[in-house]
Amino acid sequence: MSLWTRIANATFHVVGLLRDACYRDLRECVLPTVCVPFGRPQNGRGTFIVRTVSANPLALAQTLRKVIPQANPAFRVSRIRTQQEINDAQTIRERLLATLGLFFAAVAVLLAGVGLFGVLHYSVLQQRRDIGIRLAVGAQASDIVRKVCGEVMVMVLAGVVIGIVLGFVAAKPIESLFYGVTATETSTLATPILTILLATILAALPPVLRAIHIDPASMLRLE
């Protein structure tokens, strides 16, 4: 069986299994479409969609250029593109916005982490005598951690909650900027929340370690 015959048979087999799909553009609504046997290309042009299991779809390009004209001398293959190339061409705006968003988000997280580190470091310096006394009377490391990070963590969690609320309010405009992204999806919400919490932990770790390793004796001698 020739490759052209296999393609034709596969085409007619798939026609009965087609689901709703965008026809010309990823952003357009699903249009009513009727599939009919392919006879002659309209306006001298036509498009074939060929599905392959090969890891490199373009490996079939040369074969298609030879087989299709053999099936019908009126057919000429002028351009072959993978589905990924088509998707990339139609989502340039979305990918650019995503790159810019990722850049500014990374800068914001970095600045927030540096600021948080500075606040906690200064707080530990200001409270080192109090922390030393607490350690001298038998305070546990967990108590020191709660004392150093308690208020800061409350503010961070409050910011996360406010951010989630504002995210739900701005969900519709955000969804219109990105293809296939839902602002209320669990993964969409979980990724920034986990990133913020991780940045908070990394920023708080050095001041916390400094606090729990304060020498009570040296603090009491300073007094």
C-alpha positions in Angstrom: 0.0 0.0 0.0 1.5 3.4 -1.0 2.0 6.2 1.5 -0.6 8.3 -0.3 -3.2 5.5 0.1 -2.4 5.2 3.8 -2.7 9.0 4.3 -6.1 9.0 2.5 -7.4 6.0 4.5 -6.2 7.6 7.7 -7.8 10.9 6.7 -11.2 9.3 6.2 -10.9 7.3 9.4 -10.1 10.4 11.4 -13.0 12.4 9.9 -15.4 10.3 11.9 -13.5 10.9 15.1 -13.1 14.7 14.9 -13.9 16.8 17.9 -14.5 20.5 18.2 -11.4 22.5 17.2 -10.3 25.9 16.1 -10.2 26.1 12.3 -8.0 29.1 11.2 -6.8 30.6 14.5 -6.3 29.4 18.1 -8.3 32.4 19.4 -11.3 32.1 17.2 -14.6 30.4 18.3 -15.3 26.9 17.0 -17.0 27.2 13.6 -19.6 24.8 12.1 -17.5 22.7 9.7 -18.4 19.9 7.3 -15.8 17.4 6.1 -16.1 16.3 2.5 -13.9 14.1 0.2 -11.0 16.2 -1.1 -11.3 16.6 -4.9 -9.7 19.7 -6.3 -8.1 22.6 -4.2 -10.2 25.7 -4.1 -8.6 28.9 -5.6 -5.7 26.7 -6.6 -4.7 26.1 -3.0 -5.3 23.5 -0.3 -4.0 22.2 3.0 -3.3 18.7 4.1 -2.9 17.8 7.8 -0.6 14.8 8.2 -0.2 13.1 11.5 3.0 11.1 12.2 4.4 9.3 15.2 7.9 10.3 14.3 9.8 12.4 16.9 10.8 14.7 14.0 7.7 15.4 11.8 9.8 17.2 9.2 11.5 13.9 8.4 8.5 13.0 6.3 8.7 16.2 4.2 10.7 14.9 1.3 8.5 11.8 1.0 5.4 14.0 0.9 6.9 16.2 -1.8 7.4 13.1 -4.0 4.3 11.1 -3.2 1.6 13.8 -3.4 2.4 14.9 -7.0 2.4 11.2 -8.0 -1.1 10.8 -6.7 -2.3 13.8 -8.7 0.0 15.8 -11.0 -2.1 19.0 -10.3 -0.9 18.9 -6.6 2.4 20.6 -5.7 3.7 20.9 -2.1 4.8 24.5 -1.6 5.2 24.7 2.2 5.4 22.2 5.1 5.2 23.4 8.7 4.8 21.5 11.9 1.9 22.1 14.2 4.3 23.5 16.8 5.5 26.1 14.3 2.0 27.2 13.6 1.1 27.4 17.3 4.3 29.4 18.0 3.5 31.8 15.2 -0.1 32.4 16.5 1.0 32.9 20.2 3.8 35.4 19.8 1.9 38.0 21.9 1.2 35.5 24.6 4.8 34.3 24.8 6.1 37.8 24.9 3.8 38.8 27.7 4.7 35.7 29.6 8.4 36.4 29.3 7.9 40.0 30.4 5.7 38.9 33.3 8.2 36.3 34.4 11.0 38.9 34.3 9.2 41.5 36.4 7.9 38.8 38.8 11.5 37.6 39.3 12.7 41.2 40.0 9.8 41.7 42.4 10.5 38.5 44.3 14.2 39.3 44.5 13.5 42.8 45.9 11.0 41.5 48.4 13.5 38.8 49.5 16.3 41.4 50.0 14.0 43.7 51.9 12.7 40.9 54.1 16.3 39.8 54.8 17.3 43.3 55.8 14.3 43.8 58.1 14.8 40.5 59.9 18.6 41.0 60.2 18.1 44.4 61.8 15.4 43.0 64.0 17.8 40.3 65.3 20.5 42.8 66.0 18.1 45.0 67.9 16.8 42.0 70.0 20.0 40.1 70.5 20.1 40.9 74.2 16.5 39.8 74.7 17.1 36.7 72.6 20.3 35.9 74.6 18.4 36.2 77.9 15.6 33.9 76.6 18.2 31.3 75.6 19.9 31.6 79.0 16.7 30.8 80.8 16.0 27.7 78.6 14.0 29.0 75.6 13.8 26.5 72.8 15.0 27.2 69.2 11.4 27.1 68.0 10.4 29.8 70.5 13.2 32.1 69.1 12.1 31.3 65.5 8.5 32.3 66.3 9.7 35.5 68.0 11.9 36.5 65.1 9.6 35.5 62.2 6.1 35.7 63.8 5.1 39.2 62.7 6.8 39.0 59.3 5.1 35.7 58.4 1.7 37.2 59.4 2.3 40.1 57.0 3.5 37.7 54.2 0.4 35.5 54.6 -1.8 38.6 54.6 -0.1 39.7 51.4 -0.7 36.3 49.8 -4.4 36.4 50.7 -4.8 40.0 49.3 -3.0 38.9 46.2 -5.3 36.0 45.7 -8.4 38.2 46.1 -7.0 40.8 43.6 -6.2 37.9 41.3 -9.8 36.7 41.2 -10.9 40.3 40.6 -8.6 40.7 37.6 -9.2 37.1 36.3 -11.1 38.0 33.2 -8.6 40.6 31.8 -5.7 38.2 32.6 -7.4 35.4 30.8 -7.8 37.6 27.7 -4.1 38.2 27.5 -3.0 34.5 27.6 -4.2 31.6 25.4 -5.3 28.6 27.3 -4.7 30.1 30.8 -7.4 30.2 33.4 -6.6 32.6 36.3 -8.5 30.4 38.8 -6.8 27.1 38.1 -5.1 25.5 41.0 -1.7 25.4 39.3 -2.0 29.1 38.3 -2.6 30.0 41.9 -0.2 27.5 43.6 2.9 28.5 41.6 3.2 32.1 42.8 2.1 31.3 46.3 4.8 28.6 46.6 7.4 30.9 45.1 6.6 33.7 47.6 6.7 31.3 50.5 10.0 29.8 49.3 11.5 33.3 48.9 10.3 34.2 52.4 12.0 31.1 53.9 15.3 31.7 52.1 15.3 35.4 53.1 14.5 34.5 56.8 16.9 31.6 57.1 20.2 33.5 57.7 18.7 35.9 60.4 17.0 33.0 62.1 20.2 30.9 62.2 22.0 34.0 63.6 19.4 34.4 66.3 19.4 30.8 67.5 23.2 30.7 67.7 23.5 33.8 69.8 25.8 33.1 72.8 23.8 33.9 76.0 26.9 34.4 78.1 28.3 37.1 75.8 25.0 38.9 75.8 24.9 38.9 79.6 28.5 40.1 79.8 27.6 43.1 77.6 25.0 44.0 80.2 
